[in-house]
């Protein structure tokens, strides 16, 4: 059963072998795909060959059936290796000096770095983009991990339910404020500056006509307490001053999926149906 799909980069058409953008390579658990400027091409949508085939083993002894050839002079001859591991995959960086970045296109800037020489770094993203620095260019190899395994218990456990880590009510004004703060990064701009309080007020006016700087700032302060970034008013300790309060709120919300792209609908509610 295939578990990992690799989409090769779009190399410039004037490069030898360039312009190929429609091929996909499918890997089953345990299969490996070396990639680089001087690895043998692997047939798209093909499984690893028989273990007795001359091409069935890479120089390090792994099975692979050829590899993904990236025809760019800035890519190492043996740049790296992708290994399918069931519901996830690992990346080996065989370069001696380049750091590779693996981005989560759906994660509002979420990424991991795989340093030179690092082997079998696990990648947890369902949709991933390996970014390879190549002589002034940035080449992208997409890797998809669509297989999902879930726990299926025949019956629930007895006893009290587990309290949620973060309890938010998506019908409340504080959630609309949080969604407005997160919106730029959820819209595909992972490094976008956060909106000012005035911009948040303007963004909320269609659903909250009486929004003001004071009310929005009050909700930001409330969120800092509710999400445990600051101690509550019932404690004598006010805690250290929280610099970058908005940045901390957005980072926490995006990291734990408290606000998703679907939640931005609260910012576009029809007139007369404003959030409470």
N, C-alpha and C positions, 0 to 999 in steps of 0.2 A: 504494500500500500504506500503510495507516494505521500510524503508529508511536507516537503519543502519544494517551492517553485522559485527558480532563479531567472530573472529577466536581465539579459546582458545590456551593457551600456550602449548608447547611440554614439559610435565613434564617427568622426568626420568622414565624409564620403571620399575625400581625397587621400585618406590613409589607406595603406594596403589592407584589403579585407574590410574596409570601413563601410558604414551605412547600414549595417545589419541591425534592425530594430524589432523584428517580428518573431525572433526565436525565443523559446522558453525551454529551460532544462529542469526536469523533474527528478527529485532525489527521494529515495526511500530511506527509512531509518538505517543508519550505519553507513550509508554511501557518502563518499567524499568528492568534492569538486575543486581541484586546484585551478587557480586562475593567474594569469600573467601574460607578458608579451611573448613568451617562448614556450608555452605549454601547448600540447596537441589539442586540436578542436574536438569537442564532444558533440555528438549528434543531438540536436534538440529533441526533447520529449522521449529520450531513450534511457533505459535502465543501464546499470553497470554491466559490462560483459561478463562472460563466464570467467571464473577465477583462474582457469588454466590458459586464458588468452594472454598473448604477450603484452597486451596493453592494459591488462587488468590491475597492474600494480604501479603506483607512483614511486619515485626514487626513495621515499621514506618507508615504503612497504605498505602504504594504504591502498585500498581499492578505489578506483576512480574512473576507469574507462576514458582516458583522455582528460581534457580540461577545457576551461573557458579561455580562449585566446582573445586578448585585448590589444588590438593593433595600435598602440600609441607609444612613441619613443620615451615618454615620461613614466611609463609603467615598468616595474621591475620584471625581469624575465620570469622569475617565480615569485609572484607578489603575495600570494596568500592561498588559503584553502577554506572552503565552506564544508561543514560536516552536518548532515541531518541527524537529529537526535529525537525522533518521535514528534512531539509537539513543539519543539524548539530547535535551534541550530547553534552551532559554534563557529567562531571565526578565528583562524590562525593568521597572524601577520608575519610573513616571511621576509619582509623588508628589513634592512639593517638600519634604516634611518628615518623612514616615514611613519607617522602616526595615522592610522585610519580612524574615521569617525563613522559610527553607525547611528543614523537618525531614525526617529519614529515620526513619520510624516503626520500622524494623527495626534501627536503628543505635545503640541504647543511648545516646541523647542527641546523636548526630551531627547537625549542622546547618550551614547557611551563612547569612550575613546579606547582604542586597542593599540597599545604602543608597539614599537618595533620589537620583533622577536617573540611577542606574546602568543602562546599556543592555546587553542581550544577555549577562547573567551566566550562564555555563554551569552546569547542575545535573546532577550525576553519578549521582543516586540512581535506582534502578529504581522504587521507591515513594516518593512525596514528598508533603509537606503544606505548602502555602503558608499561613502564618499572617499574617492582615491585622489590625492593630490598628484597631478601629472604634468610637470614642466609648465606651470602657469595655468593649466586647466584643472577643473574638478570633474572627474568622471563618476557617474553614479551607477551602481549595480543594485537593482531591486531584488529583495528576497521576501517571499511571502511564506508564512507558516499558517495555513488555513485550518489545519487539523486542531480540534479542541476536544479534550477529554474532561469529563465532569464526574464528580462523585454522585453516585445514585444510591442513596440509602433507602432500604425498604420501609423504614419507619424512623420517625424522629426520636431524639433522645428525650428522656423524661427530665423534668426539672425546669428551673427558670430559664427563660431565653436570655441570650447574651445581649447586653446593652450595646447600642450602636456607638461606634467611635466618635462620630460627628453627627449630630442630629440637626438637620436643617429643614425648614418648611418652605417649599417652593412657591407658596402662595403669599408669602410675606414680603414687605417692602425691603427688608434687609437682604433677601435673596436677589431681588431685582438689582439692588446696588452692587452686590457681588458679581452678578452676571455682567453688568455694564463694565465693571473693572476688568473682567476676564475676556470680554468680547474681542479686543484686537488680536490677542494671541490665539484665541480659538478660531478666528477667521483666517488663519494661515500665516500670521506674522509673528513667529515665535519670539523675535527680539524687539517687537514694537514697544515704545515707551507706554507706560500706563496712562490712561486719561486723567486729566486734572479733575478736581471736584466740580469745577464749572462745567467741564465737558460731560461729566456724569449727570449733572442736573439737566443739561440740555438733552441728553439721550433719554432720560426718564420722563421728560415732560409729556409725551404722547399718552403714557399710561398713568402718570402721576402729575397732574397739572400743578399741584401746589408744592412740588419739590423745590427745595432751596439749598443753599450751601450749608446752612445750619443743620437741616434735617438729614442731608446726605452724610455730613461729617458725623452726626450722632449715630447713624447706622453703621458707619465704618468702625467707630469706637465700640459699638455694641458687638459687631462681628469679631473684633479682636478679643473680646472677653468670651464670647460664645464658642469660638474655635480654640480657646485656651492659649492664645498668644499673650494674653495679659490676665492677671488675677482678677477675680470678680470683686464687686463692691463690698461683699460680705466679709472679705478678709482685711486684716489691718495692714498687710504688706501690699503696697501698690505695685511692687516689682520695679525693675529697671525701666527707664524710658525706652519706648519701642520706636526706634528710628526705622524709616522705610515701612511704615505700617501697611500701606497699600500693597507694596511689593511682597511682603510676608503673607498677606491674605491671599493674593493671587497665586503665589507659589504653592501654598498649602492646598488651595482649592483645586488647582490643576493636577497636582501630584496625586491626590486621592480621589479624583473624579467627582468632586462635590458639584462642579459645574461642568456640563458637557455641552457640545455644540447644539444639541436639541433643546437645551434649557434656554438658549437665547430667544426662544419664542416668547418668553415673558416680557421682552423688550418691545415686542411688536403686537401686543394684544389689541384687539379692536377697541375703538373709542367707546367709552361707557362700560368697559370691562377691565378697568385698571386693577392692578394687584392691590391687596389691602395693606 
